[in-house]
């Protein structure tokens, strides 16, 4: 998993982490379980945030879930992850998601779909 790779590189433990387009929270939860100091999971879909919150509760961990359009957020963190809706919202829309990740964090990881 991409989060474990970041952990091995020293970019999770005791760091602030941002999960853009967090969906049901897998990157956020993994980061918190691997020792992130604070984790923010952002998604525009209320039902996804609700499920993410339920999932983190199962592990008895705290993640700050944020219901928002990723393009309207302004975070500064150590590490960002994103699993954006690649290609779904138009040919060039993904560019904006990548720009947000790069602007928000010192290091960013993205999950590419084959």
TINU-117343 format. One record per atom (N, C-alpha, C, O): residue in three letters; atom name; x, y, z; residue number from 0. Coordinates in pm, whole numbers, plus 50000, padded with zeros to 5 digits. Example, Ala and Ser with C-alpha at 12.3 -4.5 7.8 and 13.67 -1.06 7.14 Angstrom:
BEGIN
resn:Ala	name:N	east:51319	north:49431	up:50780	resi:0
resn:Ala	name:CA	east:51230	north:49550	up:50780	resi:0
resn:Ala	name:C	east:51320	north:49670	up:50780	resi:0
resn:Ala	name:O	east:51424	north:49668	up:50846	resi:0
resn:Ser	name:N	east:51285	north:49775	up:50708	resi:1
resn:Ser	name:CA	east:51367	north:49894	up:50714	resi:1
resn:Ser	name:C	east:51290	north:50003	up:50787	resi:1
resn:Ser	name:O	east:51341	north:50114	up:50804	resi:1
//
This chain:
BEGIN
resn:Unk	name:N	east:50084	north:49882	up:50000	resi:0
resn:Unk	name:CA	east:50000	north:50000	up:50000	resi:0
resn:Unk	name:C	east:50089	north:50125	up:50000	resi:0
resn:Unk	name:O	east:50197	north:50125	up:50058	resi:0
resn:Unk	name:N	east:50042	north:50226	up:49936	resi:1
resn:Unk	name:CA	east:50117	north:50350	up:49920	resi:1
resn:Unk	name:C	east:50151	north:50415	up:50056	resi:1
resn:Unk	name:O	east:50257	north:50475	up:50070	resi:1
resn:Unk	name:N	east:50062	north:50403	up:50152	resi:2
resn:Unk	name:CA	east:50086	north:50463	up:50283	resi:2
resn:Unk	name:C	east:50202	north:50393	up:50354	resi:2
resn:Unk	name:O	east:50282	north:50458	up:50420	resi:2
resn:Unk	name:N	east:50210	north:50263	up:50340	resi:3
resn:Unk	name:CA	east:50320	north:50190	up:50402	resi:3
resn:Unk	name:C	east:50453	north:50229	up:50338	resi:3
resn:Unk	name:O	east:50555	north:50239	up:50408	resi:3
resn:Unk	name:N	east:50453	north:50251	up:50210	resi:4
resn:Unk	name:CA	east:50575	north:50298	up:50142	resi:4
resn:Unk	name:C	east:50619	north:50432	up:50200	resi:4
resn:Unk	name:O	east:50737	north:50452	up:50227	resi:4
resn:Unk	name:N	east:50526	north:50523	up:50219	resi:5
resn:Unk	name:CA	east:50558	north:50653	up:50279	resi:5
resn:Unk	name:C	east:50609	north:50636	up:50421	resi:5
resn:Unk	name:O	east:50700	north:50707	up:50463	resi:5
resn:Unk	name:N	east:50550	north:50543	up:50494	resi:6
resn:Unk	name:CA	east:50596	north:50514	up:50631	resi:6
resn:Unk	name:C	east:50742	north:50468	up:50630	resi:6
resn:Unk	name:O	east:50822	north:50514	up:50711	resi:6
resn:Unk	name:N	east:50774	north:50377	up:50540	resi:7
resn:Unk	name:CA	east:50912	north:50327	up:50531	resi:7
resn:Unk	name:C	east:51011	north:50438	up:50497	resi:7
resn:Unk	name:O	east:51128	north:50430	up:50534	resi:7
resn:Unk	name:N	east:50965	north:50540	up:50428	resi:8
resn:Unk	name:CA	east:51050	north:50653	up:50391	resi:8
resn:Unk	name:C	east:51051	north:50763	up:50499	resi:8
resn:Unk	name:O	east:51111	north:50868	up:50480	resi:8
resn:Unk	name:N	east:50986	north:50737	up:50613	resi:9
resn:Unk	name:CA	east:50986	north:50832	up:50723	resi:9
resn:Unk	name:C	east:50890	north:50949	up:50706	resi:9
resn:Unk	name:O	east:50910	north:51054	up:50767	resi:9
resn:Unk	name:N	east:50787	north:50931	up:50625	resi:10
resn:Unk	name:CA	east:50697	north:51042	up:50594	resi:10
resn:Unk	name:C	east:50558	north:51028	up:50655	resi:10
resn:Unk	name:O	east:50463	north:51093	up:50611	resi:10
resn:Unk	name:N	east:50546	north:50942	up:50756	resi:11
resn:Unk	name:CA	east:50418	north:50922	up:50824	resi:11
resn:Unk	name:C	east:50431	north:50944	up:50975	resi:11
resn:Unk	name:O	east:50364	north:51029	up:51032	resi:11
resn:Unk	name:N	east:50516	north:50868	up:51038	resi:12
resn:Unk	name:CA	east:50527	north:50870	up:51183	resi:12
resn:Unk	name:C	east:50558	north:51010	up:51235	resi:12
resn:Unk	name:O	east:50655	north:51074	up:51193	resi:12
resn:Unk	name:N	east:50474	north:51056	up:51329	resi:13
resn:Unk	name:CA	east:50486	north:51188	up:51392	resi:13
resn:Unk	name:C	east:50469	north:51304	up:51294	resi:13
resn:Unk	name:O	east:50514	north:51415	up:51322	resi:13
resn:Unk	name:N	east:50407	north:51279	up:51182	resi:14
resn:Unk	name:CA	east:50386	north:51381	up:51079	resi:14
resn:Unk	name:C	east:50238	north:51417	up:51070	resi:14
resn:Unk	name:O	east:50151	north:51342	up:51117	resi:14
resn:Unk	name:N	east:50210	north:51532	up:51010	resi:15
resn:Unk	name:CA	east:50072	north:51568	up:50979	resi:15
resn:Unk	name:C	east:50043	north:51518	up:50837	resi:15
resn:Unk	name:O	east:50124	north:51533	up:50745	resi:15
resn:Unk	name:N	east:49926	north:51457	up:50821	resi:16
resn:Unk	name:CA	east:49891	north:51390	up:50696	resi:16
resn:Unk	name:C	east:49756	north:51440	up:50646	resi:16
resn:Unk	name:O	east:49662	north:51459	up:50723	resi:16
resn:Unk	name:N	east:49748	north:51461	up:50517	resi:17
resn:Unk	name:CA	east:49626	north:51504	up:50450	resi:17
resn:Unk	name:C	east:49588	north:51399	up:50346	resi:17
resn:Unk	name:O	east:49671	north:51360	up:50264	resi:17
resn:Unk	name:N	east:49464	north:51355	up:50351	resi:18
resn:Unk	name:CA	east:49411	north:51257	up:50255	resi:18
resn:Unk	name:C	east:49304	north:51326	up:50172	resi:18
resn:Unk	name:O	east:49191	north:51343	up:50216	resi:18
resn:Unk	name:N	east:49342	north:51366	up:50051	resi:19
resn:Unk	name:CA	east:49250	north:51435	up:49960	resi:19
resn:Unk	name:C	east:49163	north:51333	up:49888	resi:19
resn:Unk	name:O	east:49213	north:51230	up:49842	resi:19
resn:Unk	name:N	east:49035	north:51362	up:49876	resi:20
resn:Unk	name:CA	east:48941	north:51265	up:49816	resi:20
resn:Unk	name:C	east:48948	north:51135	up:49895	resi:20
resn:Unk	name:O	east:48970	north:51028	up:49838	resi:20
resn:Unk	name:N	east:48930	north:51144	up:50026	resi:21
resn:Unk	name:CA	east:48956	north:51032	up:50116	resi:21
resn:Unk	name:C	east:48860	north:50915	up:50101	resi:21
resn:Unk	name:O	east:48892	north:50804	up:50144	resi:21
resn:Unk	name:N	east:48745	north:50937	up:50041	resi:22
resn:Unk	name:CA	east:48651	north:50826	up:50026	resi:22
resn:Unk	name:C	east:48617	north:50765	up:50161	resi:22
resn:Unk	name:O	east:48579	north:50838	up:50253	resi:22
resn:Unk	name:N	east:48629	north:50636	up:50174	resi:23
resn:Unk	name:CA	east:48593	north:50569	up:50299	resi:23
resn:Unk	name:C	east:48707	north:50565	up:50399	resi:23
resn:Unk	name:O	east:48695	north:50501	up:50504	resi:23
resn:Unk	name:N	east:48818	north:50634	up:50369	resi:24
resn:Unk	name:CA	east:48920	north:50658	up:50469	resi:24
resn:Unk	name:C	east:49038	north:50565	up:50478	resi:24
resn:Unk	name:O	east:49111	north:50570	up:50577	resi:24
resn:Unk	name:N	east:49062	north:50481	up:50380	resi:25
resn:Unk	name:CA	east:49168	north:50381	up:50395	resi:25
resn:Unk	name:C	east:49307	north:50444	up:50411	resi:25
resn:Unk	name:O	east:49384	north:50400	up:50496	resi:25
resn:Unk	name:N	east:49341	north:50546	up:50332	resi:26
resn:Unk	name:CA	east:49472	north:50611	up:50347	resi:26
resn:Unk	name:C	east:49482	north:50681	up:50482	resi:26
resn:Unk	name:O	east:49584	north:50671	up:50549	resi:26
resn:Unk	name:N	east:49379	north:50751	up:50522	resi:27
resn:Unk	name:CA	east:49378	north:50823	up:50650	resi:27
resn:Unk	name:C	east:49395	north:50729	up:50767	resi:27
resn:Unk	name:O	east:49477	north:50752	up:50856	resi:27
resn:Unk	name:N	east:49318	north:50623	up:50767	resi:28
resn:Unk	name:CA	east:49322	north:50527	up:50877	resi:28
resn:Unk	name:C	east:49458	north:50459	up:50883	resi:28
resn:Unk	name:O	east:49515	north:50443	up:50991	resi:28
resn:Unk	name:N	east:49510	north:50419	up:50769	resi:29
resn:Unk	name:CA	east:49643	north:50356	up:50765	resi:29
resn:Unk	name:C	east:49749	north:50451	up:50820	resi:29
resn:Unk	name:O	east:49835	north:50409	up:50897	resi:29
resn:Unk	name:N	east:49744	north:50577	up:50780	resi:30
resn:Unk	name:CA	east:49842	north:50675	up:50827	resi:30
resn:Unk	name:C	east:49836	north:50691	up:50979	resi:30
resn:Unk	name:O	east:49939	north:50696	up:51045	resi:30
resn:Unk	name:N	east:49716	north:50699	up:51033	resi:31
resn:Unk	name:CA	east:49701	north:50713	up:51178	resi:31
resn:Unk	name:C	east:49751	north:50589	up:51251	resi:31
resn:Unk	name:O	east:49818	north:50600	up:51353	resi:31
resn:Unk	name:N	east:49719	north:50471	up:51198	resi:32
resn:Unk	name:CA	east:49765	north:50346	up:51260	resi:32
resn:Unk	name:C	east:49918	north:50333	up:51254	resi:32
resn:Unk	name:O	east:49978	north:50266	up:51339	resi:32
resn:Unk	name:N	east:49980	north:50397	up:51155	resi:33
resn:Unk	name:CA	east:50125	north:50392	up:51141	resi:33
resn:Unk	name:C	east:50196	north:50506	up:51215	resi:33
resn:Unk	name:O	east:50316	north:50527	up:51198	resi:33
resn:Unk	name:N	east:50120	north:50579	up:51296	resi:34
resn:Unk	name:CA	east:50183	north:50676	up:51385	resi:34
resn:Unk	name:C	east:50179	north:50822	up:51345	resi:34
resn:Unk	name:O	east:50253	north:50902	up:51401	resi:34
resn:Unk	name:N	east:50095	north:50858	up:51249	resi:35
resn:Unk	name:CA	east:50083	north:50999	up:51213	resi:35
resn:Unk	name:C	east:50035	north:51079	up:51334	resi:35
resn:Unk	name:O	east:49949	north:51033	up:51409	resi:35
resn:Unk	name:N	east:50090	north:51197	up:51351	resi:36
resn:Unk	name:CA	east:50053	north:51285	up:51462	resi:36
resn:Unk	name:C	east:49908	north:51333	up:51447	resi:36
resn:Unk	name:O	east:49830	north:51329	up:51542	resi:36
resn:Unk	name:N	east:49875	north:51379	up:51327	resi:37
resn:Unk	name:CA	east:49739	north:51422	up:51299	resi:37
resn:Unk	name:C	east:49706	north:51388	up:51154	resi:37
resn:Unk	name:O	east:49793	north:51390	up:51066	resi:37
resn:Unk	name:N	east:49579	north:51358	up:51131	resi:38
resn:Unk	name:CA	east:49536	north:51319	up:50997	resi:38
resn:Unk	name:C	east:49406	north:51390	up:50965	resi:38
resn:Unk	name:O	east:49313	north:51394	up:51046	resi:38
resn:Unk	name:N	east:49400	north:51446	up:50843	resi:39
resn:Unk	name:CA	east:49281	north:51510	up:50792	resi:39
resn:Unk	name:C	east:49237	north:51436	up:50667	resi:39
resn:Unk	name:O	east:49316	north:51419	up:50574	resi:39
resn:Unk	name:N	east:49113	north:51393	up:50664	resi:40
resn:Unk	name:CA	east:49057	north:51327	up:50547	resi:40
resn:Unk	name:C	east:48948	north:51416	up:50488	resi:40
resn:Unk	name:O	east:48853	north:51452	up:50557	resi:40
resn:Unk	name:N	east:48961	north:51450	up:50361	resi:41
resn:Unk	name:CA	east:48868	north:51543	up:50297	resi:41
resn:Unk	name:C	east:48796	north:51474	up:50181	resi:41
resn:Unk	name:O	east:48857	north:51406	up:50099	resi:41
resn:Unk	name:N	east:48666	north:51494	up:50178	resi:42
resn:Unk	name:CA	east:48588	north:51444	up:50064	resi:42
resn:Unk	name:C	east:48463	north:51531	up:50049	resi:42
resn:Unk	name:O	east:48417	north:51592	up:50145	resi:42
resn:Unk	name:N	east:48412	north:51535	up:49930	resi:43
resn:Unk	name:CA	east:48292	north:51614	up:49900	resi:43
resn:Unk	name:C	east:48164	north:51533	up:49921	resi:43
resn:Unk	name:O	east:48054	north:51588	up:49922	resi:43
resn:Unk	name:N	east:48180	north:51404	up:49938	resi:44
resn:Unk	name:CA	east:48066	north:51312	up:49949	resi:44
resn:Unk	name:C	east:48037	north:51280	up:50096	resi:44
resn:Unk	name:O	east:48116	north:51215	up:50163	resi:44
resn:Unk	name:N	east:47921	north:51329	up:50144	resi:45
resn:Unk	name:CA	east:47884	north:51308	up:50283	resi:45
resn:Unk	name:C	east:47875	north:51160	up:50319	resi:45
resn:Unk	name:O	east:47918	north:51122	up:50428	resi:45
resn:Unk	name:N	east:47823	north:51077	up:50232	resi:46
resn:Unk	name:CA	east:47810	north:50934	up:50265	resi:46
resn:Unk	name:C	east:47948	north:50869	up:50279	resi:46
resn:Unk	name:O	east:47965	north:50780	up:50362	resi:46
resn:Unk	name:N	east:48045	north:50912	up:50200	resi:47
resn:Unk	name:CA	east:48181	north:50859	up:50214	resi:47
resn:Unk	name:C	east:48242	north:50902	up:50347	resi:47
resn:Unk	name:O	east:48305	north:50821	up:50415	resi:47
resn:Unk	name:N	east:48223	north:51027	up:50385	resi:48
resn:Unk	name:CA	east:48276	north:51077	up:50513	resi:48
resn:Unk	name:C	east:48212	north:51000	up:50629	resi:48
resn:Unk	name:O	east:48280	north:50965	up:50726	resi:48
resn:Unk	name:N	east:48084	north:50975	up:50620	resi:49
resn:Unk	name:CA	east:48014	north:50900	up:50725	resi:49
resn:Unk	name:C	east:48074	north:50759	up:50739	resi:49
resn:Unk	name:O	east:48100	north:50713	up:50851	resi:49
resn:Unk	name:N	east:48096	north:50693	up:50628	resi:50
resn:Unk	name:CA	east:48156	north:50559	up:50631	resi:50
resn:Unk	name:C	east:48300	north:50566	up:50683	resi:50
resn:Unk	name:O	east:48342	north:50481	up:50761	resi:50
resn:Unk	name:N	east:48375	north:50667	up:50641	resi:51
resn:Unk	name:CA	east:48513	north:50684	up:50688	resi:51
resn:Unk	name:C	east:48515	north:50699	up:50840	resi:51
resn:Unk	name:O	east:48599	north:50640	up:50907	resi:51
resn:Unk	name:N	east:48423	north:50778	up:50893	resi:52
resn:Unk	name:CA	east:48415	north:50797	up:51037	resi:52
resn:Unk	name:C	east:48382	north:50666	up:51109	resi:52
resn:Unk	name:O	east:48441	north:50635	up:51212	resi:52
resn:Unk	name:N	east:48290	north:50591	up:51053	resi:53
resn:Unk	name:CA	east:48256	north:50460	up:51111	resi:53
resn:Unk	name:C	east:48377	north:50367	up:51107	resi:53
resn:Unk	name:O	east:48404	north:50294	up:51202	resi:53
resn:Unk	name:N	east:48450	north:50370	up:50996	resi:54
resn:Unk	name:CA	east:48568	north:50284	up:50983	resi:54
resn:Unk	name:C	east:48677	north:50321	up:51084	resi:54
resn:Unk	name:O	east:48737	north:50233	up:51145	resi:54
resn:Unk	name:N	east:48703	north:50450	up:51102	resi:55
resn:Unk	name:CA	east:48806	north:50490	up:51199	resi:55
resn:Unk	name:C	east:48763	north:50457	up:51341	resi:55
resn:Unk	name:O	east:48847	north:50426	up:51425	resi:55
resn:Unk	name:N	east:48634	north:50465	up:51368	resi:56
resn:Unk	name:CA	east:48583	north:50430	up:51501	resi:56
resn:Unk	name:C	east:48609	north:50284	up:51534	resi:56
resn:Unk	name:O	east:48632	north:50249	up:51650	resi:56
resn:Unk	name:N	east:48605	north:50198	up:51434	resi:57
resn:Unk	name:CA	east:48632	north:50055	up:51456	resi:57
resn:Unk	name:C	east:48773	north:50032	up:51508	resi:57
resn:Unk	name:O	east:48799	north:49934	up:51578	resi:57
resn:Unk	name:N	east:48866	north:50122	up:51473	resi:58
resn:Unk	name:CA	east:49005	north:50111	up:51518	resi:58
resn:Unk	name:C	east:49033	north:50199	up:51639	resi:58
resn:Unk	name:O	east:49146	north:50205	up:51688	resi:58
resn:Unk	name:N	east:48928	north:50267	up:51687	resi:59
resn:Unk	name:CA	east:48941	north:50356	up:51802	resi:59
resn:Unk	name:C	east:49048	north:50462	up:51781	resi:59
resn:Unk	name:O	east:49129	north:50489	up:51870	resi:59
resn:Unk	name:N	east:49048	north:50521	up:51662	resi:60
resn:Unk	name:CA	east:49145	north:50627	up:51630	resi:60
resn:Unk	name:C	east:49070	north:50753	up:51588	resi:60
resn:Unk	name:O	east:48955	north:50747	up:51545	resi:60
resn:Unk	name:N	east:49137	north:50866	up:51602	resi:61
resn:Unk	name:CA	east:49076	north:50992	up:51563	resi:61
resn:Unk	name:C	east:49139	north:51044	up:51434	resi:61
resn:Unk	name:O	east:49260	north:51060	up:51423	resi:61
resn:Unk	name:N	east:49053	north:51068	up:51338	resi:62
resn:Unk	name:CA	east:49090	north:51136	up:51214	resi:62
resn:Unk	name:C	east:48992	north:51252	up:51201	resi:62
resn:Unk	name:O	east:48873	north:51235	up:51225	resi:62
resn:Unk	name:N	east:49041	north:51367	up:51164	resi:63
resn:Unk	name:CA	east:48951	north:51479	up:51142	resi:63
resn:Unk	name:C	east:48895	north:51470	up:51001	resi:63
resn:Unk	name:O	east:48965	north:51497	up:50903	resi:63
resn:Unk	name:N	east:48769	north:51431	up:50991	resi:64
resn:Unk	name:CA	east:48703	north:51417	up:50862	resi:64
resn:Unk	name:C	east:48643	north:51551	up:50824	resi:64
resn:Unk	name:O	east:48573	north:51613	up:50904	resi:64
resn:Unk	name:N	east:48669	north:51595	up:50702	resi:65
resn:Unk	name:CA	east:48626	north:51727	up:50655	resi:65
resn:Unk	name:C	east:48539	north:51709	up:50530	resi:65
resn:Unk	name:O	east:48584	north:51655	up:50429	resi:65
resn:Unk	name:N	east:48416	north:51755	up:50540	resi:66
resn:Unk	name:CA	east:48325	north:51753	up:50425	resi:66
resn:Unk	name:C	east:48347	north:51882	up:50348	resi:66
resn:Unk	name:O	east:48304	north:51989	up:50391	resi:66
resn:Unk	name:N	east:48414	north:51871	up:50235	resi:67
resn:Unk	name:CA	east:48447	north:51991	up:50158	resi:67
resn:Unk	name:C	east:48490	north:51952	up:50017	resi:67
resn:Unk	name:O	east:48531	north:51839	up:49991	resi:67
resn:Unk	name:N	east:48481	north:52048	up:49929	resi:68
resn:Unk	name:CA	east:48539	north:52033	up:49796	resi:68
resn:Unk	name:C	east:48690	north:52048	up:49812	resi:68
resn:Unk	name:O	east:48737	north:52151	up:49862	resi:68
resn:Unk	name:N	east:48765	north:51950	up:49770	resi:69
resn:Unk	name:CA	east:48910	north:51951	up:49782	resi:69
resn:Unk	name:C	east:48969	north:52078	up:49721	resi:69
resn:Unk	name:O	east:49067	north:52132	up:49772	resi:69
resn:Unk	name:N	east:48910	north:52125	up:49615	resi:70
resn:Unk	name:CA	east:48963	north:52242	up:49546	resi:70
resn:Unk	name:C	east:48944	north:52372	up:49626	resi:70
resn:Unk	name:O	east:49001	north:52475	up:49592	resi:70
resn:Unk	name:N	east:48865	north:52365	up:49733	resi:71
resn:Unk	name:CA	east:48841	north:52484	up:49816	resi:71
resn:Unk	name:C	east:48909	north:52474	up:49952	resi:71
resn:Unk	name:O	east:48879	north:52554	up:50041	resi:71
resn:Unk	name:N	east:48996	north:52380	up:49970	resi:72
resn:Unk	name:CA	east:49062	north:52362	up:50099	resi:72
resn:Unk	name:C	east:49199	north:52428	up:50098	resi:72
resn:Unk	name:O	east:49258	north:52453	up:49992	resi:72
resn:Unk	name:N	east:49247	north:52456	up:50217	resi:73
resn:Unk	name:CA	east:49376	north:52521	up:50231	resi:73
resn:Unk	name:C	east:49448	north:52463	up:50354	resi:73
resn:Unk	name:O	east:49440	north:52519	up:50463	resi:73
resn:Unk	name:N	east:49516	north:52353	up:50335	resi:74
resn:Unk	name:CA	east:49589	north:52287	up:50443	resi:74
resn:Unk	name:C	east:49738	north:52299	up:50418	resi:74
resn:Unk	name:O	east:49782	north:52311	up:50303	resi:74
resn:Unk	name:N	east:49815	north:52294	up:50525	resi:75
resn:Unk	name:CA	east:49960	north:52283	up:50517	resi:75
resn:Unk	name:C	east:49999	north:52165	up:50607	resi:75
resn:Unk	name:O	east:49983	north:52171	up:50729	resi:75
resn:Unk	name:N	east:50050	north:52060	up:50545	resi:76
resn:Unk	name:CA	east:50086	north:51938	up:50618	resi:76
resn:Unk	name:C	east:50221	north:51887	up:50570	resi:76
resn:Unk	name:O	east:50280	north:51939	up:50475	resi:76
resn:Unk	name:N	east:50268	north:51783	up:50638	resi:77
resn:Unk	name:CA	east:50393	north:51721	up:50596	resi:77
resn:Unk	name:C	east:50374	north:51632	up:50474	resi:77
resn:Unk	name:O	east:50452	north:51638	up:50379	resi:77
resn:Unk	name:N	east:50269	north:51550	up:50477	resi:78
resn:Unk	name:CA	east:50250	north:51447	up:50374	resi:78
resn:Unk	name:C	east:50105	north:51447	up:50326	resi:78
resn:Unk	name:O	east:50012	north:51452	up:50406	resi:78
resn:Unk	name:N	east:50088	north:51442	up:50196	resi:79
resn:Unk	name:CA	east:49953	north:51435	up:50138	resi:79
resn:Unk	name:C	east:49939	north:51310	up:50053	resi:79
resn:Unk	name:O	east:50032	north:51267	up:49986	resi:79
resn:Unk	name:N	east:49820	north:51253	up:50059	resi:80
resn:Unk	name:CA	east:49782	north:51140	up:49974	resi:80
resn:Unk	name:C	east:49659	north:51181	up:49897	resi:80
resn:Unk	name:O	east:49577	north:51260	up:49945	resi:80
resn:Unk	name:N	east:49647	north:51129	up:49778	resi:81
resn:Unk	name:CA	east:49525	north:51153	up:49704	resi:81
resn:Unk	name:C	east:49490	north:51036	up:49615	resi:81
resn:Unk	name:O	east:49575	north:50973	up:49553	resi:81
resn:Unk	name:N	east:49364	north:51011	up:49612	resi:82
resn:Unk	name:CA	east:49307	north:50908	up:49526	resi:82
resn:Unk	name:C	east:49194	north:50976	up:49451	resi:82
resn:Unk	name:O	east:49077	north:50943	up:49467	resi:82
resn:Unk	name:N	east:49232	north:51073	up:49369	resi:83
resn:Unk	name:CA	east:49132	north:51157	up:49304	resi:83
resn:Unk	name:C	east:49053	north:51079	up:49199	resi:83
resn:Unk	name:O	east:49091	north:50969	up:49161	resi:83
resn:Unk	name:N	east:48943	north:51137	up:49155	resi:84
resn:Unk	name:CA	east:48860	north:51071	up:49053	resi:84
resn:Unk	name:C	east:48922	north:51087	up:48914	resi:84
resn:Unk	name:O	east:48863	north:51150	up:48826	resi:84
resn:Unk	name:N	east:49038	north:51029	up:48895	resi:85
resn:Unk	name:CA	east:49117	north:51046	up:48774	resi:85
resn:Unk	name:C	east:49034	north:51026	up:48648	resi:85
resn:Unk	name:O	east:48977	north:50919	up:48624	resi:85
resn:Unk	name:N	east:49028	north:51133	up:48567	resi:86
resn:Unk	name:CA	east:48963	north:51126	up:48438	resi:86
resn:Unk	name:C	east:48811	north:51131	up:48441	resi:86
resn:Unk	name:O	east:48749	north:51150	up:48336	resi:86
resn:Unk	name:N	east:48751	north:51114	up:48555	resi:87
resn:Unk	name:CA	east:48605	north:51107	up:48563	resi:87
resn:Unk	name:C	east:48542	north:51243	up:48541	resi:87
resn:Unk	name:O	east:48436	north:51253	up:48478	resi:87
resn:Unk	name:N	east:48605	north:51348	up:48592	resi:88
resn:Unk	name:CA	east:48545	north:51481	up:48587	resi:88
resn:Unk	name:C	east:48594	north:51564	up:48468	resi:88
resn:Unk	name:O	east:48575	north:51685	up:48467	resi:88
resn:Unk	name:N	east:48654	north:51502	up:48372	resi:89
resn:Unk	name:CA	east:48702	north:51575	up:48255	resi:89
resn:Unk	name:C	east:48852	north:51556	up:48238	resi:89
resn:Unk	name:O	east:48924	north:51520	up:48331	resi:89
resn:Unk	name:N	east:48897	north:51580	up:48117	resi:90
resn:Unk	name:CA	east:49036	north:51554	up:48080	resi:90
resn:Unk	name:C	east:49139	north:51629	up:48164	resi:90
resn:Unk	name:O	east:49242	north:51573	up:48200	resi:90
resn:Unk	name:N	east:49113	north:51754	up:48197	resi:91
resn:Unk	name:CA	east:49213	north:51835	up:48267	resi:91
resn:Unk	name:C	east:49181	north:51859	up:48414	resi:91
resn:Unk	name:O	east:49259	north:51923	up:48484	resi:91
resn:Unk	name:N	east:49070	north:51810	up:48462	resi:92
resn:Unk	name:CA	east:49028	north:51835	up:48601	resi:92
resn:Unk	name:C	east:49129	north:51779	up:48701	resi:92
resn:Unk	name:O	east:49150	north:51838	up:48807	resi:92
resn:Unk	name:N	east:49191	north:51666	up:48669	resi:93
resn:Unk	name:CA	east:49287	north:51603	up:48761	resi:93
resn:Unk	name:C	east:49405	north:51695	up:48791	resi:93
resn:Unk	name:O	east:49462	north:51688	up:48899	resi:93
resn:Unk	name:N	east:49440	north:51778	up:48698	resi:94
resn:Unk	name:CA	east:49550	north:51873	up:48717	resi:94
resn:Unk	name:C	east:49529	north:51956	up:48843	resi:94
resn:Unk	name:O	east:49624	north:51980	up:48918	resi:94
resn:Unk	name:N	east:49407	north:51998	up:48867	resi:95
resn:Unk	name:CA	east:49377	north:52081	up:48984	resi:95
resn:Unk	name:C	east:49395	north:52003	up:49114	resi:95
resn:Unk	name:O	east:49443	north:52058	up:49213	resi:95
resn:Unk	name:N	east:49356	north:51876	up:49114	resi:96
resn:Unk	name:CA	east:49375	north:51793	up:49232	resi:96
resn:Unk	name:C	east:49524	north:51776	up:49262	resi:96
resn:Unk	name:O	east:49566	north:51784	up:49377	resi:96
resn:Unk	name:N	east:49603	north:51754	up:49158	resi:97
resn:Unk	name:CA	east:49747	north:51739	up:49177	resi:97
resn:Unk	name:C	east:49810	north:51869	up:49227	resi:97
resn:Unk	name:O	east:49900	north:51865	up:49311	resi:97
resn:Unk	name:N	east:49764	north:51983	up:49177	resi:98
resn:Unk	name:CA	east:49815	north:52111	up:49224	resi:98
resn:Unk	name:C	east:49785	north:52134	up:49371	resi:98
resn:Unk	name:O	east:49869	north:52185	up:49445	resi:98
resn:Unk	name:N	east:49666	north:52096	up:49414	resi:99
resn:Unk	name:CA	east:49628	north:52109	up:49555	resi:99
resn:Unk	name:C	east:49721	north:52024	up:49642	resi:99
resn:Unk	name:O	east:49770	north:52070	up:49745	resi:99
resn:Unk	name:N	east:49745	north:51900	up:49600	resi:100
resn:Unk	name:CA	east:49834	north:51812	up:49677	resi:100
resn:Unk	name:C	east:49974	north:51871	up:49688	resi:100
resn:Unk	name:O	east:50033	north:51870	up:49795	resi:100
resn:Unk	name:N	east:50026	north:51921	up:49578	resi:101
resn:Unk	name:CA	east:50161	north:51979	up:49578	resi:101
resn:Unk	name:C	east:50169	north:52106	up:49661	resi:101
resn:Unk	name:O	east:50271	north:52132	up:49725	resi:101
resn:Unk	name:N	east:50063	north:52184	up:49660	resi:102
resn:Unk	name:CA	east:50059	north:52308	up:49737	resi:102
resn:Unk	name:C	east:50041	north:52283	up:49887	resi:102
resn:Unk	name:O	east:50084	north:52363	up:49969	resi:102
resn:Unk	name:N	east:49976	north:52173	up:49921	resi:103
resn:Unk	name:CA	east:49938	north:52147	up:50060	resi:103
resn:Unk	name:C	east:50046	north:52078	up:50142	resi:103
resn:Unk	name:O	east:50044	north:52088	up:50265	resi:103
resn:Unk	name:N	east:50139	north:52009	up:50078	resi:104
resn:Unk	name:CA	east:50231	north:51925	up:50154	resi:104
resn:Unk	name:C	east:50374	north:51933	up:50103	resi:104
resn:Unk	name:O	east:50400	north:51970	up:49989	resi:104
resn:Unk	name:N	east:50464	north:51897	up:50193	resi:105
resn:Unk	name:CA	east:50605	north:51888	up:50157	resi:105
resn:Unk	name:C	east:50628	north:51775	up:50059	resi:105
resn:Unk	name:O	east:50708	north:51787	up:49965	resi:105
resn:Unk	name:N	east:50559	north:51664	up:50081	resi:106
resn:Unk	name:CA	east:50568	north:51548	up:49993	resi:106
resn:Unk	name:C	east:50427	north:51497	up:49966	resi:106
resn:Unk	name:O	east:50342	north:51498	up:50055	resi:106
resn:Unk	name:N	east:50402	north:51454	up:49842	resi:107
resn:Unk	name:CA	east:50269	north:51407	up:49803	resi:107
resn:Unk	name:C	east:50278	north:51274	up:49734	resi:107
resn:Unk	name:O	east:50373	north:51245	up:49660	resi:107
resn:Unk	name:N	east:50177	north:51192	up:49760	resi:108
resn:Unk	name:CA	east:50165	north:51062	up:49695	resi:108
resn:Unk	name:C	east:50030	north:51055	up:49627	resi:108
resn:Unk	name:O	east:49930	north:51105	up:49679	resi:108
resn:Unk	name:N	east:50026	north:50993	up:49513	resi:109
resn:Unk	name:CA	east:49899	north:50973	up:49445	resi:109
resn:Unk	name:C	east:49887	north:50828	up:49402	resi:109
resn:Unk	name:O	east:49986	north:50762	up:49370	resi:109
resn:Unk	name:N	east:49767	north:50783	up:49402	resi:110
resn:Unk	name:CA	east:49737	north:50646	up:49362	resi:110
resn:Unk	name:C	east:49693	north:50647	up:49217	resi:110
resn:Unk	name:O	east:49591	north:50709	up:49183	resi:110
resn:Unk	name:N	east:49767	north:50581	up:49133	resi:111
resn:Unk	name:CA	east:49732	north:50576	up:48991	resi:111
resn:Unk	name:C	east:49656	north:50449	up:48961	resi:111
resn:Unk	name:O	east:49691	north:50340	up:49007	resi:111
resn:Unk	name:N	east:49552	north:50464	up:48884	resi:112
resn:Unk	name:CA	east:49474	north:50347	up:48842	resi:112
resn:Unk	name:C	east:49527	north:50299	up:48708	resi:112
resn:Unk	name:O	east:49560	north:50378	up:48619	resi:112
resn:Unk	name:N	east:49533	north:50169	up:48695	resi:113
resn:Unk	name:CA	east:49581	north:50109	up:48569	resi:113
resn:Unk	name:C	east:49470	north:50105	up:48467	resi:113
resn:Unk	name:O	east:49490	north:50059	up:48355	resi:113
//
